[in-house]
């Protein structure tokens, strides 16, 4: 006889259910990229389909391997990836999730790319890193027209061409970034890598970089000390004559999450490099790349929240306890609805930022000013909320959520990354303060967005008035930076939800602005209508 009959287990989530994302598609049309809806829907379906989910699992279970030398003892400095990684990258590149918008003149091209990144990123987070860096490298290279002319078409090409070869001989390229050093971290001005000019106009770099993500990329933007000060350089892995640059992979990092993606310590041993921008202007030159990748951090956090909310709601819809499905039990509905509120707010602001980026790149100064401050505050807060959200989503599955097969442990380990990458919490908060001090138009643009819904919600109005008072007080601004930036981010999210009549708007304003809820998820006030919120995720 069988020892037991299997009951009360949750069926697999169907791709069609999971890919239905009202907040994403509403924003896609609102930000003038509705023409991309069919492709975004296709990627969402593929991300939740079984083959892609298996690629994500395999790519994380079979981590990259460093091959420093060949069998004869010669240095090769290569990283070997599981075939599943290459499958993920192939789909992403074919759909233009990297640099393709830079060569697409359609209005909303950068919004479409953000939506596709959001949809496909739900399958696996690690491979989003080289896509993001490749996207962000193009505006930096445009500082040097000769470099842009040579490499931009290949960076934007929709062909994934893995392997170390001379860049212009390949069908498609990926770009990385190598900035931090062990003695400085975020304080890149303390970098000690040296750049020596040569007679032919190139430079030779010597130094050690503590974090270099995706080291099998073809080109890298890096910082080094030239005679004129800290400068930005382009470093190819393979030289024009086909020989390999002296770009040494010392070891791969053993990371908390993001394990499918290789991150390395590297050494330059007289590595060939080309100057990008003027000597001494390294930070100013590369900050364009940093700001673009910060937008992708916000998108990545929103992706994680959507995955967590979907998986938690699906489990609750099919799991029974104490005589009823979890989804019908009041306290669980409170928790799930609160997770959806946070997810909707993250998605809405991420897509608004993508729209601002698209319009700023087309010459809109107001949108450029808004993007400057809104990306900074959202990078701080939305990314900060990700780990809390992942932990609560995991808990909705109970012990099942603590098991690797559920996919929630991987989501949980991944969640802190985007808050650390491209400037951890303090760096992001202080950057927002600098933006406001140096570019007053940013503050005007921010409040123009808030004032667009003035009078629509008393809690919004009260929060806006309180924030204006806080910003007018210069005392101990740096000490108060996190609180100030948090307030700005939450107010912006609330204003957008109200402006676009999102079902989460009322509960968001009640709990995040008026503080009518508690500190944990699942503390929405009595009387909150959870039905329209849970209708935004499958299974409810």
Rosetta blueprint (number, residue, H / E / L):
1 X L
2 X L
3 X L
4 X L
5 X L
6 X L
7 X L
8 X L
9 X L
10 X L
11 X L
12 X L
13 X L
14 X L
15 X H
16 X H
17 X H
18 X H
19 X H
20 X L
21 X L
22 X H
23 X H
24 X H
25 X H
26 X H
27 X H
28 X H
29 X H
30 X H
31 X L
32 X L
33 X L
34 X H
35 X H
36 X H
37 X H
38 X H
39 X H
40 X H
41 X H
42 X H
43 X H
44 X H
45 X H
46 X H
47 X H
48 X H
49 X L
50 X H
51 X H
52 X H
53 X H
54 X H
55 X H
56 X H
57 X H
58 X H
59 X H
60 X H
61 X H
62 X L
63 X L
64 X L
65 X E
66 X E
67 X E
68 X E
69 X E
70 X L
71 X L
72 X L
73 X L
74 X L
75 X E
76 X E
77 X E
78 X E
79 X E
80 X E
81 X L
82 X L
83 X H
84 X H
85 X H
86 X H
87 X H
88 X H
89 X H
90 X H
91 X H
92 X H
93 X H
94 X H
95 X L
96 X L
97 X L
98 X L
99 X L
100 X H
101 X H
102 X H
103 X H
104 X L
105 X L
106 X L
107 X L
108 X L
109 X H
110 X H
111 X H
112 X H
113 X H
114 X H
115 X H
116 X H
117 X H
118 X H
119 X H
120 X H
121 X L
122 X L
123 X L
124 X L
125 X L
126 X L
127 X L
128 X H
129 X H
130 X H
131 X H
132 X H
133 X H
134 X H
135 X H
136 X H
137 X H
138 X H
139 X H
140 X H
141 X H
142 X L
143 X L
144 X L
145 X H
146 X H
147 X H
148 X H
149 X H
150 X H
151 X H
152 X H
153 X H
154 X H
155 X H
156 X H
157 X L
158 X L
159 X L
160 X L
161 X L
162 X L
163 X L
164 X L
165 X L
166 X L
167 X H
168 X H
169 X H
170 X L
171 X L
172 X L
173 X L
174 X L
175 X E
176 X E
177 X E
178 X E
179 X L
180 X L
181 X L
182 X L
183 X L
184 X L
185 X L
186 X L
187 X L
188 X H
189 X H
190 X H
191 X L
192 X L
193 X L
194 X E
195 X E
196 X E
197 X E
198 X L
199 X L
200 X L
201 X L
202 X L
203 X E
204 X E
205 X E
206 X E
207 X E
208 X E
209 X E
210 X E
211 X E
212 X E
213 X E
214 X L
215 X L
216 X L
217 X L
218 X L
219 X E
220 X E
221 X E
222 X E
223 X E
224 X E
225 X E
226 X E
227 X L
228 X L
229 X E
230 X E
231 X E
232 X E
233 X E
234 X E
235 X E
236 X E
237 X L
238 X E
239 X L
240 X L
241 X L
242 X L
243 X L
244 X E
245 X L
246 X L
247 X E
248 X E
249 X E
250 X E
251 X E
252 X E
253 X L
254 X L
255 X L
256 X L
257 X L
258 X L
259 X L
260 X L
261 X L
262 X L
263 X E
264 X E
265 X E
266 X E
267 X E
268 X E
269 X E
270 X E
271 X E
272 X E
273 X E
274 X E
275 X E
276 X E
277 X L
278 X L
279 X L
280 X L
281 X L
282 X H
283 X H
284 X H
285 X H
286 X H
287 X H
288 X H
289 X H
290 X H
291 X H
292 X H
293 X H
294 X H
295 X H
296 X H
297 X H
298 X H
299 X H
300 X H
301 X H
302 X H
303 X H
304 X H
305 X H
306 X H
307 X H
308 X H
309 X H
310 X H
311 X H
312 X H
313 X H
314 X H
315 X H
316 X H
317 X H
318 X H
319 X L
320 X E
321 X E
322 X L
323 X L
324 X E
325 X E
326 X H
327 X H
328 X H
329 X L
330 X H
331 X H
332 X H
333 X H
334 X H
335 X H
336 X H
337 X H
338 X H
339 X H
340 X H
341 X H
342 X H
343 X H
344 X H
345 X H
346 X H
347 X H
348 X H
349 X H
350 X H
351 X H
352 X H
353 X H
354 X H
355 X H
356 X H
357 X H
358 X H
359 X H
360 X H
361 X H
362 X L
363 X L
364 X L
365 X H
366 X H
367 X H
368 X H
369 X H
370 X H
371 X H
372 X H
373 X H
374 X H
375 X H
376 X H
377 X H
378 X H
379 X H
380 X H
381 X H
382 X H
383 X H
384 X H
385 X H
386 X H
387 X H
388 X H
389 X H
390 X H
391 X H
392 X H
393 X H
394 X H
395 X H
396 X H
397 X L
398 X H
399 X H
400 X H
401 X H
402 X H
403 X L
404 X H
405 X H
406 X H
407 X L
408 X H
409 X H
410 X H
411 X H
412 X H
413 X H
414 X H
415 X H
416 X L
417 X H
418 X H
419 X H
420 X H
421 X L
422 X L
423 X L
424 X L
425 X H
426 X H
427 X H
428 X H
429 X H
430 X H
431 X H
432 X H
433 X H
434 X H
435 X H
436 X H
437 X H
438 X H
439 X L
440 X H
441 X H
442 X H
443 X H
444 X H
445 X H
446 X H
447 X H
448 X H
449 X H
450 X H
451 X H
452 X L
453 X L
454 X L
455 X L
456 X L
457 X L
458 X H
459 X H
460 X H
461 X H
462 X H
463 X H
464 X H
465 X H
466 X H
467 X H
468 X H
469 X H
470 X H
471 X H
472 X H
473 X L
474 X L
475 X L
476 X L
477 X L
478 X L
479 X L
480 X L
481 X H
482 X H
483 X H
484 X H
485 X H
486 X H
487 X H
488 X H
489 X H
490 X H
491 X H
492 X H
493 X H
494 X H
495 X H
496 X H
497 X H
498 X H
499 X H
500 X L
501 X L
502 X L
503 X L
504 X L
505 X H
506 X H
507 X H
508 X H
509 X H
510 X H
511 X H
512 X H
513 X H
514 X L
515 X L
516 X L
517 X L
518 X L
519 X L
520 X L
521 X L
522 X L
523 X L
524 X L
525 X L
526 X L
527 X L
528 X L
529 X L
530 X L
531 X H
532 X H
533 X H
534 X H
535 X L
536 X L
537 X L
538 X L
539 X L
540 X L
